[in-house]
Amino acid sequence: MILGTPIAKGNTAKVYLYKNRIVKVFNDYLPESESSNEAYKQKYAYSCGLSVPKILDVTKIDGKQAIIMEYIKGRTIGDILSENKEQVDYYMNISVDIQQKIHQVVADSLEPMTEKLKRQIESANNLDNRHKSALIQKLDTMKFENRLCHGDYHLFNLIMSDNNVTIIDWVDSSSGDIRADVYRTYLLYLEFSKELADMYLRLYCEKSGLLKDEVFQWAPIIAGARLSERVLSENSERLIDIVNHYCPL
């Protein structure tokens, strides 16, 4: 199969458009279960009635794990907004409404968020052992109802086509606390614009009835877990400052 040039590249995979299908080819270093785990999460979200690309096949291409899925023609809201910045309030409202639909799903069959976060915190090289212990101890005290959490929710993971919006990239989804998922999105926006991050958080809290203080209880845990991802665009010093601020030793 000659896939040609990828239309997108991420930390774990390259994405191709081939014969009106999306083909996601994973990097070699990942565990053999990576493609099947991600496909399972996406199928689960699809089965919940959310607007998600349908999984067509889980296979191998030239020895590499791959997922073949439905192609959704359209543009990400992030791309649309970059050309229509005066409509930020309109598009952010749409995104918050969709995220709340995700959070309405009671999810028990996905990986627990707490297990995922513990694994990430323990593997974060920038954190010393005292901070790791403090964060995991704090995580163990958090009480919540298990809901479906996307784990990487932002405007560039929402594809708009006509009047429909499709949610993509479910690899980080889990069963957990919606407040943690909200803080994760806030943290992602904060990397680029505090104004955008604050707008998002204000809208989510207004629509849901959540208090900002409830969301920020998750700040050190999510920031500490984010350190394990080694994202080139992310400022690790910023994340460590958040950990120190909310979880001083």
Secondary structure, DSSP 8 states (H G I E B T S, - for coil): ----S-SEE-SSEEEEEETTEEEEEE-TTS-TTHHHHHHHHHHHHHHTT-----EEEEEEETTEEEEEEE---SEEHHHHHHH-GGGHHHHHHHHHHHHHHHHTSB--SS-BHHHHHHHHHHT-TTS-HHHHHHHHHHHHH-----EEE-SS-SGGGEEEETTEEEE---TT-EEE-HHHHHHHHHHHHHTT-HHHHHHHHHHHHHHH---HHHHHTTHHHHHHHHGGG--TTS-HHHHHHHHHHHS--
